[in-house]
Amino acid sequence: MAEQRIQAAIAAFHAKEVPSIRQAATTFGIPLVTLADRIAGRYESNWMADIYSFAL
């Protein structure tokens, strides 16, 4: 699943298992912009947006 790859890439980047966001994106097969946005906190995963929309 894409979300699992994104979370794994974020974890690997924060644990310094990969030297850069670009390397994490390449290693886990995720678009660089998507990963960079998620690490910067600009976007949440779609399932989180779904949870918030149900709560409203």
C-alpha positions in Angstrom: 0.0 0.0 0.0 1.2 3.5 -0.8 0.4 4.8 2.7 2.6 2.1 4.3 5.5 3.0 2.0 5.1 6.7 2.8 5.1 6.0 6.5 8.1 3.7 6.2 10.0 6.4 4.2 9.2 9.1 6.8 10.4 6.8 9.6 13.6 5.9 7.7 14.3 9.6 7.1 13.7 10.6 10.7 15.8 7.6 11.9 18.6 8.8 9.5 18.6 5.4 7.7 18.6 7.4 4.5 20.6 10.6 4.1 17.9 12.7 2.3 14.2 13.0 1.5 15.2 12.5 -2.1 16.9 9.2 -1.3 14.0 8.1 0.9 11.5 8.8 -1.9 13.6 6.9 -4.4 14.2 4.0 -2.1 10.5 3.6 -1.2 9.1 4.5 -4.7 7.2 7.6 -3.6 7.1 10.9 -5.5 9.6 13.4 -4.0 7.0 16.2 -3.7 4.5 13.9 -1.9 7.1 12.8 0.7 8.5 16.3 1.2 5.0 17.7 1.8 4.2 15.0 4.3 7.4 15.4 6.2 6.9 19.2 6.3 3.4 18.6 7.6 1.6 20.3 4.7 -0.7 17.3 3.9 -2.1 14.5 6.0 -2.9 11.1 4.6 -6.3 10.7 2.9 -7.6 8.4 5.6 -7.0 11.1 8.2 -9.0 13.5 6.1 -11.8 11.0 6.0 -11.8 10.6 9.7 -12.1 14.4 10.2 -14.9 14.7 7.7 -17.0 12.1 9.5 -16.5 14.0 12.8 -17.9 17.2 11.5 
